[in-house]
């Protein structure tokens, strides 16, 4: 759910800390579908 909220906020509205934490999550998330969506979020792509 948080990924969907961050998608609505758009990347330009994220703080440096939020982006840092999202990048960390993209490395440690065990669920492949969630991990893919985190990477899509970071790349400004539509979530699946």
C-alpha positions in Angstrom: 0.0 0.0 0.0 2.8 2.4 0.8 4.2 1.9 -2.7 0.9 3.0 -4.2 0.9 6.1 -2.0 4.4 7.1 -3.0 3.5 6.5 -6.6 0.7 9.1 -6.2 3.0 11.6 -4.5 5.4 11.5 -7.5 9.2 11.3 -7.1 9.8 15.0 -7.2 7.8 15.3 -3.9 9.8 12.7 -2.0 12.4 13.7 0.6 16.0 12.5 0.3 15.3 10.1 3.2 12.3 8.6 1.5 14.2 7.9 -1.7 17.1 6.4 0.3 14.7 4.0 2.1 13.0 3.0 -1.1 16.3 2.2 -2.7 17.2 0.1 0.3 13.9 -1.7 0.1 14.5 -2.5 -3.6 17.6 -4.4 -2.4 16.1 -6.3 0.5 12.5 -7.0 -0.4 12.0 -10.8 -0.5 8.7 -10.7 -2.5 9.6 -10.6 -6.2 6.4 -8.9 -7.3 6.8 -6.2 -4.6 10.5 -5.8 -5.5 9.6 -5.3 -9.1 7.0 -2.6 -8.2 9.6 -0.9 -6.0 12.0 -0.8 -9.0 9.2 0.5 -11.3 8.4 3.2 -8.7 12.1 4.3 -8.7 12.1 4.4 -12.5 8.9 6.4 -12.7 7.1 3.5 -14.4 3.5 2.4 -13.9 3.1 -0.1 -11.1 1.7 -3.6 -11.9 
